[in-house]
Amino acid sequence: MKVRFLGHSCVEIIGQHHILIDPDFTRDPEPGVEYICITHAHKDHIGRVAEVPTGLVVAAPDVCEIAAGMGVPRERLKPVVPGKQIANIQILPGYSRTNDPVYTFFYVLFRRRMPDLGGTSAGQAGHSMPAVA
């Protein structure tokens, strides 16, 4: 298996399958991506999804809609919820404080604006982590 960090939150895994996680890369992934797993729709996680010419996009239903709006063909979208499995990728529940009112309060206090909407995470309860078996 080969794992490459492609910038910010983007990781490429090449093994039994070619998987790209959170495609906001600063270095281009290798050709032939089979699966693109998106944890949530913040720009720094989904930003360049439409630039990847191959691969099934695996994400929460509303994040798939955002990807479609960015130009990803609908036949490449695979909405998922925790417990689903596609090939050797299992979608696990996740957790994030970003949906917590306390987080929002401090975000507004220090940044003087509301946080960007990020859509539902693939784990429904917060950021999820695709598990690769």
N, CA, C and O atoms as a GROMACS GRO file, in nm:
protein
  532
    1MET      N    1   0.084  -0.117   0.000
    1MET     CA    2   0.000   0.000   0.000
    1MET      C    3   0.089   0.124   0.000
    1MET      O    4   0.195   0.127   0.063
    2LYS      N    5   0.043   0.225  -0.072
    2LYS     CA    6   0.115   0.352  -0.079
    2LYS      C    7   0.021   0.461  -0.029
    2LYS      O    8  -0.092   0.470  -0.076
    3VAL      N    9   0.066   0.544   0.064
    3VAL     CA   10  -0.013   0.655   0.116
    3VAL      C   11   0.064   0.784   0.090
    3VAL      O   12   0.181   0.796   0.124
    4ARG      N   13  -0.005   0.880   0.028
    4ARG     CA   14   0.058   1.009  -0.005
    4ARG      C   15  -0.025   1.124   0.053
    4ARG      O   16  -0.148   1.126   0.040
    5PHE      N   17   0.042   1.218   0.117
    5PHE     CA   18  -0.021   1.341   0.163
    5PHE      C   19  -0.015   1.439   0.046
    5PHE      O   20   0.092   1.468  -0.006
    6LEU      N   21  -0.132   1.490   0.006
    6LEU     CA   22  -0.138   1.578  -0.111
    6LEU      C   23  -0.169   1.723  -0.074
    6LEU      O   24  -0.196   1.804  -0.162
    7GLY      N   25  -0.165   1.756   0.054
    7GLY     CA   26  -0.189   1.893   0.098
    7GLY      C   27  -0.313   1.905   0.185
    7GLY      O   28  -0.411   1.834   0.163
    8HIS      N   29  -0.308   1.992   0.283
    8HIS     CA   30  -0.412   2.019   0.383
    8HIS      C   31  -0.471   1.890   0.437
    8HIS      O   32  -0.407   1.822   0.517
    9SER      N   33  -0.592   1.854   0.395
    9SER     CA   34  -0.658   1.734   0.448
    9SER      C   35  -0.660   1.620   0.347
    9SER      O   36  -0.718   1.515   0.374
   10CYS      N   37  -0.598   1.639   0.232
   10CYS     CA   38  -0.608   1.540   0.124
   10CYS      C   39  -0.502   1.430   0.138
   10CYS      O   40  -0.382   1.456   0.149
   11VAL      N   41  -0.551   1.307   0.136
   11VAL     CA   42  -0.464   1.189   0.142
   11VAL      C   43  -0.503   1.096   0.027
   11VAL      O   44  -0.621   1.076  -0.002
   12GLU      N   45  -0.403   1.041  -0.036
   12GLU     CA   46  -0.424   0.944  -0.144
   12GLU      C   47  -0.373   0.808  -0.096
   12GLU      O   48  -0.262   0.797  -0.045
   13ILE      N   49  -0.456   0.705  -0.113
   13ILE     CA   50  -0.419   0.569  -0.074
   13ILE      C   51  -0.424   0.483  -0.200
   13ILE      O   52  -0.527   0.476  -0.267
   14ILE      N   53  -0.312   0.418  -0.230
   14ILE     CA   54  -0.306   0.330  -0.346
   14ILE      C   55  -0.268   0.192  -0.296
   14ILE      O   56  -0.158   0.170  -0.243
   15GLY      N   57  -0.359   0.099  -0.313
   15GLY     CA   58  -0.339  -0.039  -0.270
   15GLY      C   59  -0.432  -0.125  -0.352
   15GLY      O   60  -0.430  -0.121  -0.475
   16GLN      N   61  -0.514  -0.205  -0.284
   16GLN     CA   62  -0.614  -0.285  -0.354
   16GLN      C   63  -0.703  -0.194  -0.438
   16GLN      O   64  -0.745  -0.232  -0.548
   17HIS      N   65  -0.732  -0.073  -0.386
   17HIS     CA   66  -0.808   0.029  -0.456
   17HIS      C   67  -0.731   0.160  -0.451
   17HIS      O   68  -0.643   0.178  -0.367
   18HIS      N   69  -0.764   0.251  -0.541
   18HIS     CA   70  -0.702   0.383  -0.545
   18HIS      C   71  -0.804   0.481  -0.488
   18HIS      O   72  -0.906   0.509  -0.551
   19ILE      N   73  -0.776   0.534  -0.367
   19ILE     CA   74  -0.870   0.614  -0.291
   19ILE      C   75  -0.812   0.753  -0.265
   19ILE      O   76  -0.695   0.768  -0.230
   20LEU      N   77  -0.896   0.855  -0.282
   20LEU     CA   78  -0.858   0.992  -0.252
   20LEU      C   79  -0.953   1.041  -0.142
   20LEU      O   80  -1.075   1.031  -0.157
   21ILE      N   81  -0.899   1.095  -0.033
   21ILE     CA   82  -0.981   1.145   0.078
   21ILE      C   83  -0.968   1.297   0.083
   21ILE      O   84  -0.858   1.351   0.084
   22ASP      N   85  -1.082   1.365   0.085
   22ASP     CA   86  -1.092   1.511   0.093
   22ASP      C   87  -1.008   1.581  -0.015
   22ASP      O   88  -0.898   1.629   0.013
   23PRO      N   89  -1.061   1.584  -0.137
   23PRO     CA   90  -0.983   1.631  -0.254
   23PRO      C   91  -0.965   1.783  -0.265
   23PRO      O   92  -1.014   1.844  -0.360
   24ASP      N   93  -0.896   1.842  -0.170
   24ASP     CA   94  -0.853   1.980  -0.185
   24ASP      C   95  -0.701   1.977  -0.185
   24ASP      O   96  -0.636   2.029  -0.095
   25PHE      N   97  -0.647   1.916  -0.287
   25PHE     CA   98  -0.504   1.885  -0.295
   25PHE      C   99  -0.422   2.003  -0.346
   25PHE      O  100  -0.472   2.089  -0.418
   26THR      N  101  -0.295   2.006  -0.305
   26THR     CA  102  -0.199   2.102  -0.359
   26THR      C  103  -0.100   2.030  -0.450
   26THR      O  104  -0.028   2.095  -0.528
   27ARG      N  105  -0.096   1.899  -0.442
   27ARG     CA  106  -0.019   1.814  -0.535
   27ARG      C  107  -0.120   1.723  -0.602
   27ARG      O  108  -0.207   1.667  -0.535
   28ASP      N  109  -0.111   1.707  -0.733
   28ASP     CA  110  -0.207   1.626  -0.807
   28ASP      C  111  -0.200   1.479  -0.768
   28ASP      O  112  -0.092   1.424  -0.748
   29PRO      N  113  -0.318   1.414  -0.756
   29PRO     CA  114  -0.318   1.270  -0.732
   29PRO      C  115  -0.273   1.196  -0.857
   29PRO      O  116  -0.277   1.249  -0.968
   30GLU      N  117  -0.230   1.073  -0.837
   30GLU     CA  118  -0.192   0.990  -0.952
   30GLU      C  119  -0.319   0.956  -1.031
   30GLU      O  120  -0.428   0.955  -0.974
   31PRO      N  121  -0.307   0.930  -1.160
   31PRO     CA  122  -0.424   0.897  -1.242
   31PRO      C  123  -0.492   0.768  -1.197
   31PRO      O  124  -0.428   0.681  -1.136
   32GLY      N  125  -0.620   0.755  -1.226
   32GLY     CA  126  -0.692   0.631  -1.200
   32GLY      C  127  -0.759   0.621  -1.066
   32GLY      O  128  -0.778   0.510  -1.015
   33VAL      N  129  -0.796   0.734  -1.004
   33VAL     CA  130  -0.865   0.731  -0.876
   33VAL      C  131  -0.997   0.654  -0.892
   33VAL      O  132  -1.074   0.681  -0.984
   34GLU      N  133  -1.022   0.558  -0.801
   34GLU     CA  134  -1.146   0.479  -0.805
   34GLU      C  135  -1.253   0.533  -0.711
   34GLU      O  136  -1.372   0.531  -0.744
   35TYR      N  137  -1.211   0.582  -0.593
   35TYR     CA  138  -1.306   0.632  -0.493
   35TYR      C  139  -1.255   0.764  -0.437
   35TYR      O  140  -1.137   0.779  -0.407
   36ILE      N  141  -1.348   0.860  -0.423
   36ILE     CA  142  -1.318   0.988  -0.362
   36ILE      C  143  -1.406   0.999  -0.239
   36ILE      O  144  -1.528   1.014  -0.250
   37CYS      N  145  -1.346   0.991  -0.121
   37CYS     CA  146  -1.422   0.998   0.005
   37CYS      C  147  -1.415   1.142   0.057
   37CYS      O  148  -1.307   1.198   0.075
   38ILE      N  149  -1.532   1.201   0.081
   38ILE     CA  150  -1.538   1.339   0.130
   38ILE      C  151  -1.600   1.338   0.269
   38ILE      O  152  -1.713   1.294   0.286
   39THR      N  153  -1.525   1.386   0.368
   39THR     CA  154  -1.573   1.383   0.506
   39THR      C  155  -1.683   1.486   0.530
   39THR      O  156  -1.778   1.459   0.604
   40HIS      N  157  -1.672   1.605   0.468
   40HIS     CA  158  -1.773   1.710   0.479
   40HIS      C  159  -1.744   1.814   0.372
   40HIS      O  160  -1.640   1.807   0.306
   41ALA      N  161  -1.833   1.911   0.355
   41ALA     CA  162  -1.825   2.000   0.239
   41ALA      C  163  -1.760   2.136   0.264
   41ALA      O  164  -1.786   2.229   0.188
   42HIS      N  165  -1.678   2.150   0.367
   42HIS     CA  166  -1.602   2.274   0.376
   42HIS      C  167  -1.511   2.283   0.254
   42HIS      O  168  -1.462   2.181   0.204
   43LYS      N  169  -1.489   2.404   0.206
   43LYS     CA  170  -1.409   2.424   0.084
   43LYS      C  171  -1.272   2.358   0.092
   43LYS      O  172  -1.220   2.310  -0.008
   44ASP      N  173  -1.213   2.356   0.212
   44ASP     CA  174  -1.080   2.298   0.225
   44ASP      C  175  -1.082   2.145   0.234
   44ASP      O  176  -0.980   2.083   0.263
   45HIS      N  177  -1.196   2.085   0.209
   45HIS     CA  178  -1.208   1.939   0.204
   45HIS      C  179  -1.264   1.890   0.071
   45HIS      O  180  -1.232   1.780   0.027
   46ILE      N  181  -1.349   1.971   0.006
   46ILE     CA  182  -1.415   1.930  -0.118
   46ILE      C  183  -1.370   2.013  -0.238
   46ILE      O  184  -1.407   1.983  -0.352
   47GLY      N  185  -1.288   2.115  -0.214
   47GLY     CA  186  -1.258   2.220  -0.311
   47GLY      C  187  -1.227   2.180  -0.454
   47GLY      O  188  -1.270   2.250  -0.546
   48ARG      N  189  -1.154   2.072  -0.476
   48ARG     CA  190  -1.112   2.039  -0.613
   48ARG      C  191  -1.172   1.908  -0.664
   48ARG      O  192  -1.118   1.847  -0.756
   49VAL      N  193  -1.284   1.865  -0.604
   49VAL     CA  194  -1.344   1.737  -0.641
   49VAL      C  195  -1.377   1.730  -0.790
   49VAL      O  196  -1.360   1.624  -0.850
   50ALA      N  197  -1.424   1.838  -0.849
   50ALA     CA  198  -1.463   1.836  -0.991
   50ALA      C  199  -1.343   1.824  -1.085
   50ALA      O  200  -1.360   1.794  -1.203
   51GLU      N  201  -1.223   1.848  -1.033
   51GLU     CA  202  -1.102   1.838  -1.116
   51GLU      C  203  -1.051   1.695  -1.128
   51GLU      O  204  -0.963   1.668  -1.210
   52VAL      N  205  -1.103   1.604  -1.048
   52VAL     CA  206  -1.060   1.464  -1.054
   52VAL      C  207  -1.149   1.395  -1.158
   52VAL      O  208  -1.270   1.383  -1.136
   53PRO      N  209  -1.092   1.350  -1.271
   53PRO     CA  210  -1.175   1.302  -1.381
   53PRO      C  211  -1.235   1.162  -1.362
   53PRO      O  212  -1.324   1.122  -1.437
   54THR      N  213  -1.187   1.089  -1.264
   54THR     CA  214  -1.237   0.953  -1.242
   54THR      C  215  -1.273   0.936  -1.095
   54THR      O  216  -1.238   1.019  -1.011
   55GLY      N  217  -1.343   0.828  -1.066
   55GLY     CA  218  -1.370   0.792  -0.928
   55GLY      C  219  -1.512   0.819  -0.884
   55GLY      O  220  -1.574   0.918  -0.922
   56LEU      N  221  -1.562   0.728  -0.802
   56LEU     CA  222  -1.694   0.739  -0.742
   56LEU      C  223  -1.681   0.827  -0.617
   56LEU      O  224  -1.597   0.800  -0.531
   57VAL      N  225  -1.764   0.931  -0.607
   57VAL     CA  226  -1.761   1.021  -0.492
   57VAL      C  227  -1.848   0.963  -0.381
   57VAL      O  228  -1.969   0.946  -0.399
   58VAL      N  229  -1.787   0.932  -0.268
   58VAL     CA  230  -1.853   0.871  -0.153
   58VAL      C  231  -1.866   0.978  -0.045
   58VAL      O  232  -1.766   1.024   0.010
   59ALA      N  233  -1.993   1.019  -0.014
   59ALA     CA  234  -2.015   1.127   0.083
   59ALA      C  235  -2.160   1.124   0.130
   59ALA      O  236  -2.242   1.049   0.077
   60ALA      N  237  -2.191   1.207   0.231
   60ALA     CA  238  -2.329   1.222   0.278
   60ALA      C  239  -2.414   1.273   0.162
   60ALA      O  240  -2.363   1.340   0.072
   61PRO      N  241  -2.545   1.243   0.164
   61PRO     CA  242  -2.632   1.284   0.053
   61PRO      C  243  -2.624   1.433   0.019
   61PRO      O  244  -2.616   1.468  -0.099
   62ASP      N  245  -2.627   1.523   0.118
   62ASP     CA  246  -2.623   1.666   0.085
   62ASP      C  247  -2.486   1.709   0.034
   62ASP      O  248  -2.477   1.804  -0.044
   63VAL      N  249  -2.380   1.642   0.076
   63VAL     CA  250  -2.247   1.672   0.024
   63VAL      C  251  -2.237   1.626  -0.122
   63VAL      O  252  -2.172   1.692  -0.203
   64CYS      N  253  -2.302   1.514  -0.155
   64CYS     CA  254  -2.307   1.470  -0.295
   64CYS      C  255  -2.378   1.575  -0.381
   64CYS      O  256  -2.337   1.600  -0.494
   65GLU      N  257  -2.483   1.637  -0.327
   65GLU     CA  258  -2.554   1.743  -0.401
   65GLU      C  259  -2.463   1.863  -0.423
   65GLU      O  260  -2.465   1.924  -0.530
   66ILE      N  261  -2.383   1.897  -0.324
   66ILE     CA  262  -2.288   2.008  -0.338
   66ILE      C  263  -2.185   1.973  -0.446
   66ILE      O  264  -2.151   2.058  -0.528
   67ALA      N  265  -2.136   1.849  -0.446
   67ALA     CA  266  -2.041   1.805  -0.548
   67ALA      C  267  -2.103   1.811  -0.687
   67ALA      O  268  -2.036   1.849  -0.783
   68ALA      N  269  -2.230   1.775  -0.698
   68ALA     CA  270  -2.300   1.783  -0.828
   68ALA      C  271  -2.304   1.929  -0.874
   68ALA      O  272  -2.283   1.958  -0.991
   69GLY      N  273  -2.331   2.019  -0.781
   69GLY     CA  274  -2.334   2.161  -0.814
   69GLY      C  275  -2.197   2.215  -0.855
   69GLY      O  276  -2.188   2.318  -0.922
   70MET      N  277  -2.092   2.146  -0.815
   70MET     CA  278  -1.956   2.186  -0.852
   70MET      C  279  -1.914   2.126  -0.986
   70MET      O  280  -1.805   2.154  -1.037
   71GLY      N  281  -2.002   2.042  -1.044
   71GLY     CA  282  -1.973   1.986  -1.176
   71GLY      C  283  -1.944   1.838  -1.181
   71GLY      O  284  -1.911   1.787  -1.288
   72VAL      N  285  -1.955   1.766  -1.070
   72VAL     CA  286  -1.932   1.622  -1.072
   72VAL      C  287  -2.057   1.555  -1.130
   72VAL      O  288  -2.167   1.580  -1.082
   73PRO      N  289  -2.042   1.471  -1.234
   73PRO     CA  290  -2.159   1.403  -1.291
   73PRO      C  291  -2.231   1.316  -1.187
   73PRO      O  292  -2.166   1.249  -1.107
   74ARG      N  293  -2.363   1.319  -1.190
   74ARG     CA  294  -2.444   1.246  -1.091
   74ARG      C  295  -2.416   1.095  -1.090
   74ARG      O  296  -2.429   1.031  -0.986
   75GLU      N  297  -2.380   1.039  -1.203
   75GLU     CA  298  -2.353   0.895  -1.206
   75GLU      C  299  -2.227   0.858  -1.129
   75GLU      O  300  -2.202   0.741  -1.103
   76ARG      N  301  -2.147   0.957  -1.091
   76ARG     CA  302  -2.028   0.933  -1.010
   76ARG      C  303  -2.052   0.956  -0.861
   76ARG      O  304  -1.958   0.943  -0.782
   77LEU      N  305  -2.173   0.990  -0.820
   77LEU     CA  306  -2.203   1.021  -0.681
   77LEU      C  307  -2.262   0.900  -0.609
   77LEU      O  308  -2.352   0.834  -0.662
   78LYS      N  309  -2.213   0.872  -0.490
   78LYS     CA  310  -2.263   0.761  -0.409
   78LYS      C  311  -2.291   0.811  -0.268
   78LYS      O  312  -2.202   0.810  -0.183
   79PRO      N  313  -2.416   0.856  -0.242
   79PRO     CA  314  -2.450   0.902  -0.106
   79PRO      C  315  -2.443   0.785  -0.007
   79PRO      O  316  -2.487   0.674  -0.037
   80VAL      N  317  -2.386   0.811   0.111
   80VAL     CA  318  -2.370   0.706   0.212
   80VAL      C  319  -2.408   0.756   0.351
   80VAL      O  320  -2.418   0.876   0.375
   81VAL      N  321  -2.430   0.662   0.440
   81VAL     CA  322  -2.454   0.687   0.582
   81VAL      C  323  -2.367   0.588   0.660
   81VAL      O  324  -2.320   0.490   0.603
   82PRO      N  325  -2.344   0.612   0.791
   82PRO     CA  326  -2.263   0.519   0.869
   82PRO      C  327  -2.318   0.376   0.860
   82PRO      O  328  -2.439   0.354   0.860
   83GLY      N  329  -2.226   0.283   0.853
   83GLY     CA  330  -2.264   0.142   0.843
   83GLY      C  331  -2.259   0.091   0.700
   83GLY      O  332  -2.253  -0.030   0.678
   84LYS      N  333  -2.262   0.180   0.603
   84LYS     CA  334  -2.252   0.139   0.462
   84LYS      C  335  -2.110   0.094   0.432
   84LYS      O  336  -2.015   0.137   0.497
   85GLN      N  337  -2.097   0.009   0.334
   85GLN     CA  338  -1.966  -0.033   0.288
   85GLN      C  339  -1.968  -0.038   0.136
   85GLN      O  340  -2.062  -0.090   0.076
   86ILE      N  341  -1.863   0.015   0.076
   86ILE     CA  342  -1.846   0.013  -0.069
   86ILE      C  343  -1.708  -0.044  -0.093
   86ILE      O  344  -1.608   0.013  -0.048
   87ALA      N  345  -1.700  -0.156  -0.164
   87ALA     CA  346  -1.573  -0.228  -0.182
   87ALA      C  347  -1.514  -0.252  -0.043
   87ALA      O  348  -1.582  -0.310   0.042
   88ASN      N  349  -1.390  -0.208  -0.018
   88ASN     CA  350  -1.332  -0.227   0.115
   88ASN      C  351  -1.332  -0.099   0.196
   88ASN      O  352  -1.250  -0.082   0.287
   89ILE      N  353  -1.423  -0.007   0.164
   89ILE     CA  354  -1.436   0.120   0.237
   89ILE      C  355  -1.562   0.113   0.322
   89ILE      O  356  -1.672   0.106   0.269
   90GLN      N  357  -1.545   0.116   0.453
   90GLN     CA  358  -1.659   0.114   0.544
   90GLN      C  359  -1.676   0.254   0.601
   90GLN      O  360  -1.580   0.315   0.645
   91ILE      N  361  -1.800   0.305   0.600
   91ILE     CA  362  -1.828   0.438   0.653
   91ILE      C  363  -1.859   0.426   0.802
   91ILE      O  364  -1.956   0.361   0.842
   92LEU      N  365  -1.777   0.490   0.884
   92LEU     CA  366  -1.791   0.485   1.028
   92LEU      C  367  -1.852   0.615   1.078
   92LEU      O  368  -1.835   0.720   1.016
   93PRO      N  369  -1.925   0.610   1.192
   93PRO     CA  370  -1.975   0.735   1.249
   93PRO      C  371  -1.858   0.820   1.297
   93PRO      O  372  -1.754   0.767   1.336
   94GLY      N  373  -1.877   0.949   1.296
   94GLY     CA  374  -1.771   1.039   1.339
   94GLY      C  375  -1.824   1.140   1.439
   94GLY      O  376  -1.940   1.133   1.480
   95TYR      N  377  -1.739   1.231   1.477
   95TYR     CA  378  -1.778   1.334   1.573
   95TYR      C  379  -1.705   1.463   1.538
   95TYR      O  380  -1.589   1.462   1.498
   96SER      N  381  -1.774   1.573   1.554
   96SER     CA  382  -1.713   1.703   1.533
   96SER      C  383  -1.776   1.805   1.625
   96SER      O  384  -1.898   1.806   1.642
   97ARG      N  385  -1.696   1.891   1.683
   97ARG     CA  386  -1.747   2.000   1.767
   97ARG      C  387  -1.807   2.111   1.682
   97ARG      O  388  -1.874   2.199   1.736
   98THR      N  389  -1.786   2.111   1.551
   98THR     CA  390  -1.832   2.222   1.469
   98THR      C  391  -1.984   2.234   1.465
   98THR      O  392  -2.035   2.340   1.428
   99ASN      N  393  -2.058   2.130   1.503
   99ASN     CA  394  -2.203   2.138   1.509
   99ASN      C  395  -2.252   2.180   1.647
   99ASN      O  396  -2.373   2.187   1.670
  100ASP      N  397  -2.162   2.208   1.737
  100ASP     CA  398  -2.193   2.244   1.875
  100ASP      C  399  -2.213   2.395   1.887
  100ASP      O  400  -2.131   2.470   1.834
  101PRO      N  401  -2.319   2.442   1.956
  101PRO     CA  402  -2.340   2.586   1.972
  101PRO      C  403  -2.224   2.657   2.041
  101PRO      O  404  -2.198   2.775   2.013
  102VAL      N  405  -2.153   2.589   2.130
  102VAL     CA  406  -2.038   2.651   2.197
  102VAL      C  407  -1.929   2.682   2.095
  102VAL      O  408  -1.867   2.788   2.100
  103TYR      N  409  -1.906   2.589   2.001
  103TYR     CA  410  -1.809   2.612   1.894
  103TYR      C  411  -1.849   2.736   1.814
  103TYR      O  412  -1.766   2.823   1.788
  104THR      N  413  -1.977   2.743   1.775
  104THR     CA  414  -2.025   2.856   1.697
  104THR      C  415  -2.006   2.987   1.773
  104THR      O  416  -1.963   3.087   1.714
  105PHE      N  417  -2.037   2.989   1.900
  105PHE     CA  418  -2.020   3.109   1.982
  105PHE      C  419  -1.876   3.159   1.977
  105PHE      O  420  -1.852   3.276   1.949
  106PHE      N  421  -1.780   3.070   2.004
  106PHE     CA  422  -1.640   3.112   2.006
  106PHE      C  423  -1.589   3.145   1.866
  106PHE      O  424  -1.504   3.233   1.851
  107TYR      N  425  -1.638   3.077   1.765
  107TYR     CA  426  -1.600   3.108   1.627
  107TYR      C  427  -1.640   3.252   1.595
  107TYR      O  428  -1.559   3.329   1.544
  108VAL      N  429  -1.765   3.288   1.625
  108VAL     CA  430  -1.815   3.424   1.599
  108VAL      C  431  -1.739   3.525   1.685
  108VAL      O  432  -1.704   3.633   1.637
  109LEU      N  433  -1.714   3.492   1.810
  109LEU     CA  434  -1.643   3.582   1.901
  109LEU      C  435  -1.504   3.617   1.848
  109LEU      O  436  -1.466   3.734   1.848
  110PHE      N  437  -1.429   3.517   1.801
  110PHE     CA  438  -1.291   3.541   1.759
  110PHE      C  439  -1.277   3.577   1.612
  110PHE      O  440  -1.185   3.651   1.576
  111ARG      N  441  -1.363   3.527   1.528
  111ARG     CA  442  -1.349   3.555   1.384
  111ARG      C  443  -1.448   3.658   1.332
  111ARG      O  444  -1.436   3.705   1.219
  112ARG      N  445  -1.544   3.695   1.414
  112ARG     CA  446  -1.644   3.796   1.382
  112ARG      C  447  -1.725   3.764   1.256
  112ARG      O  448  -1.761   3.853   1.179
  113ARG      N  449  -1.751   3.638   1.238
  113ARG     CA  450  -1.840   3.592   1.130
  113ARG      C  451  -1.886   3.451   1.164
  113ARG      O  452  -1.827   3.383   1.247
  114MET      N  453  -1.994   3.408   1.098
  114MET     CA  454  -2.045   3.273   1.117
  114MET      C  455  -1.952   3.174   1.046
  114MET      O  456  -1.892   3.208   0.944
  115PRO      N  457  -1.941   3.052   1.098
  115PRO     CA  458  -1.860   2.951   1.028
  115PRO      C  459  -1.924   2.914   0.895
  115PRO      O  460  -2.045   2.923   0.879
  116ASP      N  461  -1.841   2.873   0.799
  116ASP     CA  462  -1.890   2.827   0.670
  116ASP      C  463  -1.973   2.701   0.690
  116ASP      O  464  -1.943   2.618   0.775
  117LEU      N  465  -2.080   2.688   0.610
  117LEU     CA  466  -2.158   2.566   0.613
  117LEU      C  467  -2.077   2.456   0.548
  117LEU      O  468  -2.011   2.478   0.447
  118GLY      N  469  -2.083   2.338   0.606
  118GLY     CA  470  -2.002   2.228   0.554
  118GLY      C  471  -2.084   2.109   0.513
  118GLY      O  472  -2.026   2.005   0.480
  119GLY      N  473  -2.216   2.120   0.513
  119GLY     CA  474  -2.297   2.004   0.480
  119GLY      C  475  -2.285   1.900   0.589
  119GLY      O  476  -2.207   1.915   0.683
  120THR      N  477  -2.361   1.796   0.575
  120THR     CA  478  -2.356   1.686   0.670
  120THR      C  479  -2.231   1.604   0.644
  120THR      O  480  -2.194   1.580   0.529
  121SER      N  481  -2.166   1.560   0.750
  121SER     CA  482  -2.051   1.474   0.729
  121SER      C  483  -2.101   1.334   0.692
  121SER      O  484  -2.216   1.299   0.718
  122ALA      N  485  -2.014   1.256   0.632
  122ALA     CA  486  -2.052   1.121   0.592
  122ALA      C  487  -2.089   1.037   0.714
  122ALA      O  488  -2.157   0.935   0.700
  123GLY      N  489  -2.045   1.078   0.833
  123GLY     CA  490  -2.079   1.007   0.956
  123GLY      C  491  -2.204   1.059   1.024
  123GLY      O  492  -2.240   1.010   1.131
  124GLN      N  493  -2.272   1.157   0.965
  124GLN     CA  494  -2.396   1.216   1.014
  124GLN      C  495  -2.381   1.289   1.146
  124GLN      O  496  -2.448   1.391   1.165
  125ALA      N  497  -2.299   1.243   1.239
  125ALA     CA  498  -2.288   1.307   1.370
  125ALA      C  499  -2.169   1.402   1.376
  125ALA      O  500  -2.145   1.464   1.480
  126GLY      N  501  -2.096   1.414   1.270
  126GLY     CA  502  -1.977   1.498   1.268
  126GLY      C  503  -1.884   1.442   1.162
  126GLY      O  504  -1.926   1.361   1.079
  127HIS      N  505  -1.760   1.483   1.163
  127HIS     CA  506  -1.666   1.432   1.063
  127HIS      C  507  -1.656   1.280   1.075
  127HIS      O  508  -1.649   1.226   1.185
  128SER      N  509  -1.656   1.213   0.964
  128SER     CA  510  -1.644   1.068   0.967
  128SER      C  511  -1.507   1.029   0.916
  128SER      O  512  -1.433   1.111   0.862
  129MET      N  513  -1.475   0.906   0.934
  129MET     CA  514  -1.348   0.855   0.887
  129MET      C  515  -1.375   0.732   0.803
  129MET      O  516  -1.421   0.631   0.857
  130PRO      N  517  -1.347   0.736   0.674
  130PRO     CA  518  -1.360   0.614   0.596
  130PRO      C  519  -1.257   0.514   0.645
  130PRO      O  520  -1.139   0.548   0.657
  131ALA      N  521  -1.299   0.394   0.672
  131ALA     CA  522  -1.206   0.290   0.716
  131ALA      C  523  -1.176   0.200   0.598
  131ALA      O  524  -1.269   0.148   0.536
  132VAL      N  525  -1.051   0.182   0.566
  132VAL     CA  526  -1.012   0.099   0.453
  132VAL      C  527  -0.962  -0.034   0.505
  132VAL      O  528  -0.862  -0.040   0.577
  133ALA      N  529  -1.032  -0.140   0.468
  133ALA     CA  530  -0.992  -0.274   0.514
  133ALA      C  531  -0.886  -0.334   0.425
  133ALA      O  532  -0.840  -0.445   0.448
   0.00000   0.00000   0.00000
